[in-house]
Amino acid sequence: MRSPTVSPALAVCAAFLVLASLSGCDSGKTDSQPSLSGGATPAAGAPGAPEDPDSPTDPDDLNGDGHRDLVVPVPLSVGDDPDTPADERVAVVYGSAGGLHPSTRKVHGRRDLGLPPPEEGSAGRDSVTADQVVTADLNGDGFPDFITTVEGKVIEDREVYAPRTVSYVTWGGPGGPAAGAGATPLRLPHSASKLGLASVVRGDFDGDGHHDLAGLAQNRSSVVVLYGPVTRSGAAARTDTRLPWSDGRLIADDIAPSGTARPTSLLLHASSDGEQSGNTLYPARHGTGLSAKGTKLRRGNAHAFGDFDGDKLRDVAVGDDGGRNDEPGNETEAPDVDGSLAVYPGKGGAPVTYRLPAVPKEAGNDYGPGGFVAADPDGDGRDGILVATYDGATLLDGDQRTAVLRQGPAKVDGKKTPEKRRHARPAGAADFDGDGKDELILRWGPGTLFGLYGEHPTHWWITDGTTSRDKAAFTTKGFTPRAS
């Protein structure tokens, strides 16, 4: 079950498009002519292809030393009220041949990343949150960059009123992003430039080894895909605005940390009010990028990309995350959605459905326990699906199920932690020590908002596979802005 990550019956061609590298069924083309409102727009002066495009940069090796690193949020001043931290930073915990070492870390604030100050009246003048940050090697120099999307004033575009967002690139290097070096705003196509992008994700959408970005245009004009490499002035090699906009968020397949570059498909998950909502997959293909023709998948708020059947093709799992709309008449889900997940195979054909772990009596709530993570803790080349449960997590590997449980402390700052709030949630998986087997990443926080939504985690576990042993365990309470 190998994975590099920290997530209906179809006609034969459509199903094949869903998940392989998805070549041959769709005839959509990327317009290579310059355009102000759509198509693909070449950027003048974009650097050429890498000498070895089959050995892409690992987007999570932030100092380029060959070992994966972990980016974690650092909520500050959480002692009095863990649900309302006064400020937040992001920290990079650096990897090594022996795995992650929490003592070897760097904490970044807004100024460290060269970002402009926030609007007057905003709390946390140096605050930057983990959900604002994406890492990717945009210019192909071998060192991943920080892409941070920040909000400004509310403005109007196409009768849409929203805070203008700007995505800045803080260029990486051997020591990670250089503090105070300044950041470069990404240049967007004219159709999306006024309001900017939301839900920015990384990928390699054409499988050429260059890292790309995608985001939802806030003016609701389209999905915007920025194909790398990106120049130091923030211009993508080409842009694509053919994919239609929809209210929701984007989820991208993982960039391979090593080995042959692979195209990463893109999932658009529709917004919801607790109910399990729909999903549209945009397949990726070598050379041509994302297909403009999406494939509708089943409803489900939990997702993971991986190779779940061991055939070396990328599959996608979509399923029930346990959340429910609490409005009268909407508290249930259809039988084909309730308590199940479906794996859409890369080779095509009908999805394979699995039952999820049963919800303990009286444990359910409107928000559910969380999502899915693809993981290969035994290194056999086939991913399992780590599913969040109400007491921790369960790894589903075919018909085999293995509980993976960690608990936060019984007391935090003198306050007792309710037993039902002590379980950790899965946050990802990665092979940090290079032994060919994934470690699982779990996290926990003391507040009610963590129990409901997974917000403001402070405690982290890097497990030794699915065993009860840990390869690393730490809390970010000691990760002050001056830590290094």
DRENDO-1510 file (C-alpha; in Angstrom, 1 decimal, always signed):
<recs>
REC; n; res; u; v; w
REC; 1; MET; +0.0; +0.0; +0.0 .
REC; 2; ARG; +2.3; +2.8; -1.1 .
REC; 3; SER; +1.2; +6.4; -1.0 .
REC; 4; PRO; +3.2; +9.7; -1.0 .
REC; 5; THR; +0.6; +11.7; +0.9 .
REC; 6; VAL; -0.5; +13.8; +4.4 .
REC; 7; SER; -8.4; +12.8; +2.2 .
REC; 8; PRO; -22.1; +4.9; -10.2 .
REC; 9; ALA; -21.7; +2.6; -12.9 .
REC; 10; LEU; -20.3; +4.5; -15.9 .
REC; 11; ALA; -20.0; +3.8; -19.5 .
REC; 12; VAL; -16.6; +2.2; -20.3 .
REC; 13; CYS; -15.0; +5.2; -21.8 .
REC; 14; ALA; -16.2; +7.5; -19.1 .
REC; 15; ALA; -15.1; +5.2; -16.3 .
REC; 16; PHE; -11.7; +4.8; -17.9 .
REC; 17; LEU; -11.4; +8.6; -18.1 .
REC; 18; VAL; -12.2; +8.8; -14.4 .
REC; 19; LEU; -9.0; +7.5; -13.0 .
REC; 20; ALA; -6.2; +6.0; -15.0 .
REC; 21; SER; -3.9; +8.5; -16.4 .
REC; 22; LEU; -7.0; +8.7; -18.4 .
REC; 23; SER; -5.6; +8.9; -21.9 .
REC; 24; GLY; -7.5; +8.3; -25.2 .
REC; 25; CYS; -11.2; +8.8; -24.4 .
REC; 26; ASP; -11.5; +12.6; -24.4 .
REC; 27; SER; -10.8; +14.7; -27.4 .
REC; 28; GLY; -10.8; +18.1; -25.7 .
REC; 29; LYS; -8.0; +20.4; -26.6 .
REC; 30; THR; -6.2; +23.1; -24.7 .
REC; 31; ASP; -6.3; +26.3; -26.7 .
REC; 32; SER; -2.8; +27.5; -27.2 .
REC; 33; GLN; -3.7; +30.9; -28.5 .
REC; 34; PRO; -3.4; +33.9; -26.2 .
REC; 35; SER; -6.7; +34.9; -24.6 .
REC; 36; LEU; -7.9; +37.4; -22.1 .
REC; 37; SER; -10.8; +35.4; -21.0 .
REC; 38; GLY; -10.0; +31.7; -21.4 .
REC; 39; GLY; -8.1; +29.0; -23.2 .
REC; 40; ALA; -4.4; +28.5; -22.5 .
REC; 41; THR; -2.2; +31.6; -22.4 .
REC; 42; PRO; +1.6; +31.1; -22.9 .
REC; 43; ALA; +3.8; +33.3; -20.6 .
REC; 44; ALA; +6.7; +35.0; -22.2 .
REC; 45; GLY; +10.1; +34.0; -20.8 .
REC; 46; ALA; +8.9; +30.9; -19.0 .
REC; 47; PRO; +11.9; +28.6; -18.3 .
REC; 48; GLY; +12.3; +25.4; -20.3 .
REC; 49; ALA; +11.7; +21.8; -19.4 .
REC; 50; PRO; +13.9; +20.2; -16.7 .
REC; 51; GLU; +16.8; +18.0; -17.9 .
REC; 52; ASP; +15.2; +15.0; -16.2 .
REC; 53; PRO; +11.4; +15.5; -16.1 .
REC; 54; ASP; +11.0; +11.9; -14.9 .
REC; 55; SER; +12.5; +12.9; -11.5 .
REC; 56; PRO; +10.2; +15.7; -10.3 .
REC; 57; THR; +10.9; +17.6; -7.1 .
REC; 58; ASP; +9.1; +16.3; -4.0 .
REC; 59; PRO; +6.8; +19.3; -3.1 .
REC; 60; ASP; +7.1; +18.3; +0.6 .
REC; 61; ASP; +10.9; +18.3; +0.7 .
REC; 62; LEU; +11.2; +22.0; +1.5 .
REC; 63; ASN; +14.9; +22.3; +1.9 .
REC; 64; GLY; +15.8; +19.9; -1.0 .
REC; 65; ASP; +17.8; +17.5; +1.1 .
REC; 66; GLY; +16.0; +14.4; -0.1 .
REC; 67; HIS; +13.9; +13.9; +3.0 .
REC; 68; ARG; +10.2; +14.8; +3.3 .
REC; 69; ASP; +9.2; +17.6; +5.7 .
REC; 70; LEU; +5.9; +18.3; +7.4 .
REC; 71; VAL; +4.0; +21.6; +7.5 .
REC; 72; VAL; +1.9; +22.0; +10.6 .
REC; 73; PRO; -0.3; +24.9; +12.0 .
REC; 74; VAL; +0.9; +26.6; +15.1 .
REC; 75; PRO; -2.0; +28.2; +17.1 .
REC; 76; LEU; -0.6; +30.7; +19.6 .
REC; 77; SER; -2.0; +31.7; +23.0 .
REC; 78; VAL; -4.4; +28.7; +23.2 .
REC; 79; GLY; -4.1; +28.3; +27.0 .
REC; 80; ASP; -7.1; +30.3; +28.0 .
REC; 81; ASP; -9.4; +29.4; +25.2 .
REC; 82; PRO; -8.2; +26.8; +22.7 .
REC; 83; ASP; -11.1; +27.7; +20.3 .
REC; 84; THR; -9.9; +31.3; +19.8 .
REC; 85; PRO; -6.2; +31.4; +19.4 .
REC; 86; ALA; -4.9; +35.0; +19.4 .
REC; 87; ASP; -2.6; +34.3; +16.4 .
REC; 88; GLU; -1.3; +31.5; +14.2 .
REC; 89; ARG; +1.8; +30.6; +12.3 .
REC; 90; VAL; +2.9; +27.7; +10.2 .
REC; 91; ALA; +5.9; +25.5; +11.1 .
REC; 92; VAL; +8.1; +23.2; +9.0 .
REC; 93; VAL; +9.2; +20.1; +10.8 .
REC; 94; TYR; +12.2; +18.9; +8.9 .
REC; 95; GLY; +12.8; +15.2; +7.9 .
REC; 96; SER; +16.0; +13.2; +7.9 .
REC; 97; ALA; +17.2; +9.6; +7.3 .
REC; 98; GLY; +15.8; +8.9; +10.7 .
REC; 99; GLY; +12.4; +10.5; +10.0 .
REC; 100; LEU; +10.9; +13.7; +11.4 .
REC; 101; HIS; +12.7; +15.5; +14.2 .
REC; 102; PRO; +10.4; +18.0; +15.9 .
REC; 103; SER; +13.5; +19.9; +17.4 .
REC; 104; THR; +14.6; +20.7; +13.8 .
REC; 105; ARG; +12.0; +23.1; +12.6 .
REC; 106; LYS; +11.3; +26.6; +11.4 .
REC; 107; VAL; +8.3; +28.7; +12.2 .
REC; 108; HIS; +7.0; +31.2; +9.6 .
REC; 109; GLY; +4.8; +34.2; +10.1 .
REC; 110; ARG; +3.4; +36.6; +7.6 .
REC; 111; ARG; +6.5; +38.8; +7.6 .
REC; 112; ASP; +8.8; +35.8; +7.3 .
REC; 113; LEU; +7.0; +34.8; +4.1 .
REC; 114; GLY; +7.4; +38.3; +2.7 .
REC; 115; LEU; +3.6; +38.9; +2.6 .
REC; 116; PRO; +2.1; +42.4; +2.9 .
REC; 117; PRO; +0.5; +43.4; +6.2 .
REC; 118; PRO; -3.2; +42.6; +6.5 .
REC; 119; GLU; -6.0; +45.1; +6.2 .
REC; 120; GLU; -6.4; +47.6; +9.1 .
REC; 121; GLY; -8.4; +46.2; +11.9 .
REC; 122; SER; -7.5; +42.6; +11.2 .
REC; 123; ALA; -6.4; +40.5; +14.1 .
REC; 124; GLY; -3.0; +38.9; +14.2 .
REC; 125; ARG; -0.8; +41.3; +12.2 .
REC; 126; ASP; +1.8; +38.5; +11.6 .
REC; 127; SER; -0.7; +35.6; +11.4 .
REC; 128; VAL; -0.7; +33.1; +8.6 .
REC; 129; THR; -2.9; +29.9; +8.7 .
REC; 130; ALA; -2.0; +26.5; +7.3 .
REC; 131; ASP; -5.1; +26.5; +5.1 .
REC; 132; GLN; -3.8; +29.5; +3.3 .
REC; 133; VAL; -0.5; +27.7; +2.3 .
REC; 134; VAL; +0.3; +25.3; -0.5 .
REC; 135; THR; +3.9; +24.1; -1.3 .
REC; 136; ALA; +5.1; +23.4; -4.8 .
REC; 137; ASP; +8.3; +23.9; -6.8 .
REC; 138; LEU; +6.8; +26.4; -9.3 .
REC; 139; ASN; +10.1; +27.5; -11.0 .
REC; 140; GLY; +11.7; +24.1; -11.2 .
REC; 141; ASP; +14.8; +24.9; -9.3 .
REC; 142; GLY; +14.6; +21.8; -7.0 .
REC; 143; PHE; +13.3; +23.7; -4.0 .
REC; 144; PRO; +9.6; +23.9; -3.2 .
REC; 145; ASP; +8.0; +27.3; -2.8 .
REC; 146; PHE; +5.3; +28.6; -0.4 .
REC; 147; ILE; +2.1; +29.8; -2.2 .
REC; 148; THR; +0.0; +31.7; +0.3 .
REC; 149; THR; -3.4; +33.1; -0.5 .
REC; 150; VAL; -4.4; +36.2; +1.5 .
REC; 151; GLU; -7.5; +38.2; +1.6 .
REC; 152; GLY; -8.0; +42.0; +1.1 .
REC; 153; LYS; -10.9; +44.4; +0.9 .
REC; 154; VAL; -14.3; +43.3; -0.3 .
REC; 155; ILE; -14.8; +44.4; -4.0 .
REC; 156; GLU; -17.2; +43.6; -6.8 .
REC; 157; ASP; -16.7; +41.8; -10.1 .
REC; 158; ARG; -19.4; +40.4; -12.3 .
REC; 159; GLU; -22.0; +41.2; -9.6 .
REC; 160; VAL; -20.0; +39.0; -7.1 .
REC; 161; TYR; -19.0; +40.8; -3.9 .
REC; 162; ALA; -16.1; +39.1; -2.1 .
REC; 163; PRO; -12.8; +39.9; -0.4 .
REC; 164; ARG; -10.1; +40.1; -3.1 .
REC; 165; THR; -7.6; +37.3; -2.7 .
REC; 166; VAL; -4.0; +37.4; -3.9 .
REC; 167; SER; -1.8; +34.3; -4.1 .
REC; 168; TYR; +1.8; +35.1; -3.3 .
REC; 169; VAL; +4.9; +33.0; -4.0 .
REC; 170; THR; +7.7; +32.9; -1.5 .
REC; 171; TRP; +10.5; +31.3; -3.4 .
REC; 172; GLY; +12.2; +28.4; -1.7 .
REC; 173; GLY; +15.9; +27.5; -1.3 .
REC; 174; PRO; +18.3; +25.2; +0.5 .
REC; 175; GLY; +17.2; +26.5; +3.9 .
REC; 176; GLY; +13.5; +26.8; +2.9 .
REC; 177; PRO; +11.9; +30.1; +2.2 .
REC; 178; ALA; +14.3; +33.0; +3.0 .
REC; 179; ALA; +12.9; +35.2; +5.8 .
REC; 180; GLY; +12.0; +38.7; +4.6 .
REC; 181; ALA; +12.9; +38.1; +1.0 .
REC; 182; GLY; +9.6; +39.3; -0.3 .
REC; 183; ALA; +6.9; +37.4; -2.2 .
REC; 184; THR; +5.7; +37.6; -5.8 .
REC; 185; PRO; +2.0; +37.8; -6.6 .
REC; 186; LEU; +0.9; +35.2; -9.1 .
REC; 187; ARG; -0.2; +36.6; -12.4 .
REC; 188; LEU; -3.8; +35.5; -13.3 .
REC; 189; PRO; -5.7; +35.6; -16.5 .
REC; 190; HIS; -7.7; +38.8; -17.0 .
REC; 191; SER; -11.0; +36.9; -16.4 .
REC; 192; ALA; -10.0; +36.1; -12.8 .
REC; 193; SER; -7.5; +38.8; -11.9 .
REC; 194; LYS; -9.9; +41.3; -10.2 .
REC; 195; LEU; -11.2; +39.0; -7.4 .
REC; 196; GLY; -8.5; +36.3; -7.5 .
REC; 197; LEU; -8.7; +32.6; -6.6 .
REC; 198; ALA; -10.0; +30.5; -3.8 .
REC; 199; SER; -9.4; +26.9; -2.9 .
REC; 200; VAL; -5.9; +26.9; -4.5 .
REC; 201; VAL; -4.4; +23.4; -4.8 .
REC; 202; ARG; -1.2; +22.0; -6.3 .
REC; 203; GLY; -0.7; +19.3; -8.9 .
REC; 204; ASP; +1.0; +18.1; -12.1 .
REC; 205; PHE; -2.0; +18.3; -14.3 .
REC; 206; ASP; -0.2; +17.5; -17.5 .
REC; 207; GLY; +2.3; +15.0; -16.1 .
REC; 208; ASP; +5.4; +16.9; -17.4 .
REC; 209; GLY; +7.2; +17.0; -14.1 .
REC; 210; HIS; +6.5; +20.7; -13.6 .
REC; 211; HIS; +4.3; +21.6; -10.6 .
REC; 212; ASP; +1.0; +23.4; -11.4 .
REC; 213; LEU; -1.7; +25.2; -9.5 .
REC; 214; ALA; -5.5; +25.3; -9.8 .
REC; 215; GLY; -8.1; +27.5; -8.1 .
REC; 216; LEU; -11.7; +28.6; -8.3 .
REC; 217; ALA; -12.1; +32.1; -9.7 .
REC; 218; GLN; -13.9; +34.1; -7.1 .
REC; 219; ASN; -16.0; +35.9; -9.7 .
REC; 220; ARG; -17.4; +32.5; -10.6 .
REC; 221; SER; -16.1; +32.6; -14.2 .
REC; 222; SER; -14.2; +29.3; -14.2 .
REC; 223; VAL; -11.7; +27.0; -12.6 .
REC; 224; VAL; -8.3; +28.5; -13.3 .
REC; 225; VAL; -5.3; +26.2; -14.0 .
REC; 226; LEU; -1.8; +27.6; -14.0 .
REC; 227; TYR; +0.6; +25.3; -15.7 .
REC; 228; GLY; +4.3; +25.4; -14.6 .
REC; 229; PRO; +7.0; +26.4; -14.7 .
REC; 230; VAL; +6.3; +29.8; -13.2 .
REC; 231; THR; +8.7; +32.7; -13.8 .
REC; 232; ARG; +10.1; +34.8; -11.0 .
REC; 233; SER; +7.7; +37.5; -12.1 .
REC; 234; GLY; +4.8; +35.1; -11.3 .
REC; 235; ALA; +3.7; +34.2; -14.8 .
REC; 236; ALA; +2.7; +30.6; -15.6 .
REC; 237; ALA; +3.9; +28.9; -18.7 .
REC; 238; ARG; +0.2; +28.6; -19.8 .
REC; 239; THR; -3.2; +29.1; -18.2 .
REC; 240; ASP; -6.4; +27.2; -18.8 .
REC; 241; THR; -9.9; +28.5; -17.9 .
REC; 242; ARG; -12.0; +26.0; -19.8 .
REC; 243; LEU; -13.2; +24.1; -16.7 .
REC; 244; PRO; -16.5; +25.4; -15.5 .
REC; 245; TRP; -16.9; +27.1; -12.1 .
REC; 246; SER; -19.0; +25.5; -9.4 .
REC; 247; ASP; -19.5; +26.4; -5.8 .
REC; 248; GLY; -17.4; +24.1; -3.7 .
REC; 249; ARG; -13.7; +23.2; -3.3 .
REC; 250; LEU; -10.9; +21.5; -5.2 .
REC; 251; ILE; -9.1; +18.3; -4.3 .
REC; 252; ALA; -6.1; +17.3; -6.4 .
REC; 253; ASP; -4.3; +13.9; -6.7 .
REC; 254; ASP; -0.9; +13.8; -5.1 .
REC; 255; ILE; +2.3; +14.8; -6.9 .
REC; 256; ALA; +4.6; +11.7; -6.9 .
REC; 257; PRO; +7.5; +12.5; -4.5 .
REC; 258; SER; +9.9; +10.4; -6.6 .
REC; 259; GLY; +9.9; +8.3; -9.7 .
REC; 260; THR; +8.1; +8.8; -13.0 .
REC; 261; ALA; +6.1; +12.1; -13.3 .
REC; 262; ARG; +2.4; +11.3; -13.4 .
REC; 263; PRO; -0.6; +13.5; -14.3 .
REC; 264; THR; -2.7; +14.4; -11.3 .
REC; 265; SER; -6.5; +14.5; -11.8 .
REC; 266; LEU; -8.7; +17.2; -10.1 .
REC; 267; LEU; -11.9; +16.7; -8.2 .
REC; 268; LEU; -14.4; +19.5; -7.7 .
REC; 269; HIS; -16.5; +18.8; -4.6 .
REC; 270; ALA; -19.7; +20.7; -4.4 .
REC; 271; SER; -20.5; +22.8; -1.4 .
REC; 272; SER; -22.9; +21.4; +1.2 .
REC; 273; ASP; -24.7; +22.3; +4.4 .
REC; 274; GLY; -23.8; +19.1; +6.2 .
REC; 275; GLU; -25.4; +16.8; +3.7 .
REC; 276; GLN; -23.2; +14.6; +1.5 .
REC; 277; SER; -22.7; +16.5; -1.8 .
REC; 278; GLY; -21.7; +15.7; -5.3 .
REC; 279; ASN; -18.3; +15.4; -7.0 .
REC; 280; THR; -17.0; +16.0; -10.5 .
REC; 281; LEU; -13.7; +14.5; -11.6 .
REC; 282; TYR; -11.6; +16.2; -14.3 .
REC; 283; PRO; -9.2; +13.5; -15.6 .
REC; 284; ALA; -5.5; +14.5; -16.2 .
REC; 285; ARG; -3.5; +13.2; -19.2 .
REC; 286; HIS; +0.2; +13.3; -20.1 .
REC; 287; GLY; +1.0; +16.3; -22.2 .
REC; 288; THR; -2.5; +17.8; -22.6 .
REC; 289; GLY; -3.5; +18.4; -19.0 .
REC; 290; LEU; -6.9; +18.4; -17.5 .
REC; 291; SER; -9.9; +17.3; -19.6 .
REC; 292; ALA; -12.6; +20.0; -19.8 .
REC; 293; LYS; -15.1; +17.2; -19.7 .
REC; 294; GLY; -15.9; +16.2; -16.1 .
REC; 295; THR; -17.2; +12.9; -14.9 .
REC; 296; LYS; -19.9; +12.9; -12.3 .
REC; 297; LEU; -19.1; +10.7; -9.3 .
REC; 298; ARG; -21.3; +9.7; -6.3 .
REC; 299; ARG; -22.1; +11.9; -3.4 .
REC; 300; GLY; -19.7; +12.0; -0.5 .
REC; 301; ASN; -17.8; +14.6; +1.5 .
REC; 302; ALA; -14.7; +12.4; +2.1 .
REC; 303; HIS; -12.1; +11.8; -0.7 .
REC; 304; ALA; -8.7; +10.2; -1.3 .
REC; 305; PHE; -6.6; +9.5; -4.4 .
REC; 306; GLY; -4.4; +6.4; -4.4 .
REC; 307; ASP; -3.7; +3.0; -5.9 .
REC; 308; PHE; -6.2; +1.0; -3.9 .
REC; 309; ASP; -6.0; -2.2; -6.0 .
REC; 310; GLY; -2.3; -2.4; -6.6 .
REC; 311; ASP; -2.4; -2.2; -10.4 .
REC; 312; LYS; -0.2; +0.9; -10.5 .
REC; 313; LEU; -3.1; +3.1; -11.8 .
REC; 314; ARG; -4.5; +6.0; -9.8 .
REC; 315; ASP; -7.9; +5.4; -8.3 .
REC; 316; VAL; -10.2; +7.7; -6.3 .
REC; 317; ALA; -12.2; +6.9; -3.2 .
REC; 318; VAL; -15.4; +9.0; -2.5 .
REC; 319; GLY; -17.6; +8.3; +0.5 .
REC; 320; ASP; -19.7; +9.4; +3.5 .
REC; 321; ASP; -17.8; +11.5; +6.1 .
REC; 322; GLY; -20.6; +11.1; +8.6 .
REC; 323; GLY; -21.8; +14.7; +8.3 .
REC; 324; ARG; -25.6; +15.3; +8.1 .
REC; 325; ASN; -27.8; +18.3; +7.4 .
REC; 326; ASP; -29.7; +18.9; +10.7 .
REC; 327; GLU; -32.8; +20.6; +9.0 .
REC; 328; PRO; -36.0; +18.6; +9.5 .
REC; 329; GLY; -36.4; +16.0; +6.8 .
REC; 330; ASN; -32.7; +16.1; +5.8 .
REC; 331; GLU; -31.0; +14.2; +8.6 .
REC; 332; THR; -30.5; +11.0; +6.6 .
REC; 333; GLU; -28.8; +10.0; +3.4 .
REC; 334; ALA; -29.8; +7.6; +0.6 .
REC; 335; PRO; -28.9; +3.9; +1.2 .
REC; 336; ASP; -26.2; +4.0; -1.6 .
REC; 337; VAL; -24.5; +6.9; +0.2 .
REC; 338; ASP; -25.1; +6.2; +3.9 .
REC; 339; GLY; -22.1; +4.6; +5.7 .
REC; 340; SER; -20.2; +3.6; +2.5 .
REC; 341; LEU; -17.3; +4.5; +0.3 .
REC; 342; ALA; -16.8; +3.8; -3.4 .
REC; 343; VAL; -13.5; +3.2; -5.1 .
REC; 344; TYR; -13.4; +4.2; -8.8 .
REC; 345; PRO; -10.7; +2.1; -10.4 .
REC; 346; GLY; -8.1; +3.6; -12.7 .
REC; 347; LYS; -8.6; +0.8; -15.2 .
REC; 348; GLY; -12.2; +1.6; -15.7 .
REC; 349; GLY; -15.4; -0.3; -14.9 .
REC; 350; ALA; -17.9; +0.1; -12.1 .
REC; 351; PRO; -16.8; +1.4; -8.7 .
REC; 352; VAL; -16.3; -1.0; -5.9 .
REC; 353; THR; -18.3; -0.2; -2.7 .
REC; 354; TYR; -17.2; -0.8; +0.9 .
REC; 355; ARG; -19.1; -0.4; +4.1 .
REC; 356; LEU; -17.5; +2.0; +6.6 .
REC; 357; PRO; -17.1; +1.3; +10.3 .
REC; 358; ALA; -20.4; +1.5; +12.1 .
REC; 359; VAL; -21.2; +4.6; +14.1 .
REC; 360; PRO; -21.3; +3.8; +17.8 .
REC; 361; LYS; -24.7; +4.3; +19.4 .
REC; 362; GLU; -25.3; +7.9; +20.3 .
REC; 363; ALA; -21.9; +9.0; +18.9 .
REC; 364; GLY; -23.1; +10.6; +15.7 .
REC; 365; ASN; -23.3; +14.4; +15.2 .
REC; 366; ASP; -24.1; +16.8; +12.5 .
REC; 367; TYR; -20.4; +17.1; +11.4 .
REC; 368; GLY; -19.1; +13.5; +11.3 .
REC; 369; PRO; -15.7; +12.3; +12.4 .
REC; 370; GLY; -13.7; +13.4; +9.4 .
REC; 371; GLY; -12.4; +12.3; +6.0 .
REC; 372; PHE; -10.1; +9.8; +4.2 .
REC; 373; VAL; -6.4; +9.4; +3.8 .
REC; 374; ALA; -4.6; +7.1; +1.3 .
REC; 375; ALA; -1.7; +5.2; +3.0 .
REC; 376; ASP; +0.7; +2.3; +2.4 .
REC; 377; PRO; +2.0; +1.5; +5.9 .
REC; 378; ASP; +3.3; -2.0; +4.9 .
REC; 379; GLY; +5.0; -0.9; +1.7 .
REC; 380; ASP; +3.4; -3.5; -0.6 .
REC; 381; GLY; +2.6; -1.0; -3.3 .
REC; 382; ARG; -1.2; -1.0; -2.6 .
REC; 383; ASP; -2.8; +1.8; -0.7 .
REC; 384; GLY; -5.3; +1.4; +2.1 .
REC; 385; ILE; -7.8; +4.0; +3.1 .
REC; 386; LEU; -7.4; +5.5; +6.5 .
REC; 387; VAL; -10.9; +6.5; +7.6 .
REC; 388; ALA; -11.7; +8.8; +10.5 .
REC; 389; THR; -14.0; +7.3; +13.1 .
REC; 390; TYR; -15.6; +8.5; +16.3 .
REC; 391; ASP; -12.8; +7.0; +18.4 .
REC; 392; GLY; -9.8; +7.6; +16.1 .
REC; 393; ALA; -9.2; +6.0; +12.7 .
REC; 394; THR; -9.4; +2.6; +10.9 .
REC; 395; LEU; -7.3; +1.5; +8.0 .
REC; 396; LEU; -9.3; -0.3; +5.3 .
REC; 397; ASP; -7.1; -2.5; +3.2 .
REC; 398; GLY; -9.5; -4.6; +1.1 .
REC; 399; ASP; -11.4; -6.7; +3.6 .
REC; 400; GLN; -8.9; -6.1; +6.4 .
REC; 401; ARG; -9.5; -3.5; +9.0 .
REC; 402; THR; -7.0; -2.2; +11.5 .
REC; 403; ALA; -7.8; +0.4; +14.2 .
REC; 404; VAL; -5.2; +3.2; +14.6 .
REC; 405; LEU; -5.9; +5.1; +17.9 .
REC; 406; ARG; -4.2; +7.9; +19.7 .
REC; 407; GLN; -5.5; +10.1; +22.5 .
REC; 408; GLY; -4.8; +13.6; +23.7 .
REC; 409; PRO; -4.1; +14.3; +27.4 .
REC; 410; ALA; -6.8; +13.9; +30.0 .
REC; 411; LYS; -6.1; +17.4; +31.2 .
REC; 412; VAL; -4.9; +20.5; +29.4 .
REC; 413; ASP; -4.0; +23.6; +31.4 .
REC; 414; GLY; -5.8; +22.2; +34.4 .
REC; 415; LYS; -9.0; +21.6; +32.5 .
REC; 416; LYS; -10.4; +18.1; +32.1 .
REC; 417; THR; -10.8; +16.9; +28.5 .
REC; 418; PRO; -14.1; +15.1; +27.9 .
REC; 419; GLU; -13.4; +11.4; +27.0 .
REC; 420; LYS; -15.4; +11.8; +23.7 .
REC; 421; ARG; -13.1; +14.7; +22.7 .
REC; 422; ARG; -9.8; +12.9; +23.3 .
REC; 423; HIS; -9.4; +10.9; +20.1 .
REC; 424; ALA; -6.9; +12.0; +17.4 .
REC; 425; ARG; -7.9; +12.5; +13.8 .
REC; 426; PRO; -6.0; +11.3; +10.7 .
REC; 427; ALA; -4.2; +14.1; +8.9 .
REC; 428; GLY; -2.1; +12.4; +6.2 .
REC; 429; ALA; +0.5; +9.8; +5.5 .
REC; 430; ALA; +4.0; +9.9; +4.2 .
REC; 431; ASP; +7.3; +7.9; +4.1 .
REC; 432; PHE; +9.4; +10.3; +6.2 .
REC; 433; ASP; +12.4; +8.0; +6.8 .
REC; 434; GLY; +12.7; +6.5; +3.3 .
REC; 435; ASP; +12.1; +2.9; +4.3 .
REC; 436; GLY; +9.4; +2.4; +1.6 .
REC; 437; LYS; +6.6; +2.3; +4.2 .
REC; 438; ASP; +4.2; +5.1; +5.1 .
REC; 439; GLU; +4.0; +6.6; +8.5 .
REC; 440; LEU; +0.5; +7.8; +9.5 .
REC; 441; ILE; +0.0; +11.3; +10.7 .
REC; 442; LEU; -2.6; +11.9; +13.4 .
REC; 443; ARG; -3.4; +15.1; +15.2 .
REC; 444; TRP; -5.4; +16.4; +18.2 .
REC; 445; GLY; -6.5; +19.6; +19.8 .
REC; 446; PRO; -8.1; +20.4; +23.1 .
REC; 447; GLY; -10.9; +22.7; +21.9 .
REC; 448; THR; -14.5; +22.1; +21.0 .
REC; 449; LEU; -13.8; +23.2; +17.5 .
REC; 450; PHE; -11.2; +20.4; +17.0 .
REC; 451; GLY; -13.8; +17.9; +18.2 .
REC; 452; LEU; -16.3; +19.3; +15.7 .
REC; 453; TYR; -14.2; +20.4; +12.7 .
REC; 454; GLY; -10.6; +19.4; +13.4 .
REC; 455; GLU; -9.5; +23.0; +13.9 .
REC; 456; HIS; -6.5; +24.3; +15.9 .
REC; 457; PRO; -4.6; +21.0; +16.5 .
REC; 458; THR; -1.7; +21.2; +18.9 .
REC; 459; HIS; -0.6; +17.5; +19.4 .
REC; 460; TRP; +0.8; +15.3; +16.6 .
REC; 461; TRP; +1.7; +11.7; +16.2 .
REC; 462; ILE; +3.8; +10.1; +13.4 .
REC; 463; THR; +3.0; +6.4; +13.8 .
REC; 464; ASP; +5.1; +3.3; +13.1 .
REC; 465; GLY; +2.7; +2.0; +10.5 .
REC; 466; THR; -0.5; +0.8; +12.1 .
REC; 467; THR; +1.2; -0.3; +15.3 .
REC; 468; SER; +0.8; +1.4; +18.7 .
REC; 469; ARG; +4.4; +2.7; +18.5 .
REC; 470; ASP; +5.3; +6.2; +17.3 .
REC; 471; LYS; +8.3; +7.3; +15.3 .
REC; 472; ALA; +7.7; +10.8; +16.5 .
REC; 473; ALA; +5.2; +12.6; +18.8 .
REC; 474; PHE; +5.2; +16.3; +19.7 .
REC; 475; THR; +3.1; +19.3; +20.6 .
REC; 476; THR; +3.3; +22.6; +18.9 .
REC; 477; LYS; +2.9; +24.5; +22.2 .
REC; 478; GLY; +6.6; +25.0; +22.3 .
REC; 479; PHE; +6.8; +26.2; +18.7 .
REC; 480; THR; +7.2; +29.9; +19.4 .
REC; 481; PRO; +7.7; +32.3; +16.5 .
REC; 482; ARG; +11.4; +32.4; +17.5 .
REC; 483; ALA; +11.9; +28.6; +17.3 .
REC; 484; SER; +14.3; +27.4; +14.6 .
</recs>
